[in-house]
Amino acid sequence: MDNEMISALDIIYPRRCPVCDGVIKVFEIRNGHLRRGGYIHRGCAKSVKIVRGSTCMKCGKPLGRSSTDEYCSDCVRVQHIFDRGFSVFEYRSISGSVYRFKYLGRREYAVFYAAATKKLLGDRLKVLGIEAVIPVPMYRGKERKRGYNQAAVYAKAVSKILALPYRGDVIARKRDTVPMKELDATGRRNNLKNAFNIVRNDVKFKCVLLIDDIYTTGTTIDELSRVLRVAGVERVYFLTIAIGRTT
């Protein structure tokens, strides 16, 4: 029998597949042994695309198999404030999953995302010297309305599986902002000006990992990085569940 503990709640409320949202069997037979069910249906796992191959040395976007460039066209145009980014999945292959995780309460998907993160990026992240895992904050009123901050849920799962310190008390979003998908590049930058502030006076981290659900243009990560650098942080990395290709 699998060593992972199974509670009565696991049977009453079984895991759901992060791709099709169907129920995951609590138990299954693998190699002649009774095991706990996985985090995703085996068939659905084939439809998810992990970020592999050549990626941008700055933001981590896939560059394509034939590319010999070191940076994507976005990072050539924009001088980012963060040091480097990492992502687990190509956005198009897991967009429906991230939508349900973000808006429909499927917080349990975070366990699958974190397990995939460890498998793909665990070794690379653990050698960076990360002192704090910090989620991209949500405006308090919006978080109360939704019931949770999806970035914080994922960040906690990553913190636990990689044994890195979680710190959700370092930085806050002090005002609500327009959804970034509704704005152009200039609008995104103006939208986030003075949107974040450090809420602790004892920030002494030199290296942090910012966590969000999706990376697009990097505007949010840049603004958070700017605030953290002003507070004395020397290296700012980010990690997201999904990332799009270069625009």
Secondary structure, DSSP 8 states (H G I E B T S, - for coil): --SS---HHHHHS--B-TTT--B--SEEEETTEEEE--SS-HHHHTT--B--SSB-TTT--B--TT---SS-HHHHHS--SSSEEEEEEEHHHHHHHHHHHHHS--TTHHHHHHHHHHHHHHHHHHTTT--EEEE----HHHHHHHSS-HHHHHHHHHHHHHT--B--SSEEE-S----GGGS-HHHHHHHHTT-EEE--S----SEEEEEEEEESSSHHHHHHHHHHHHTT--EEEEEEEEE----
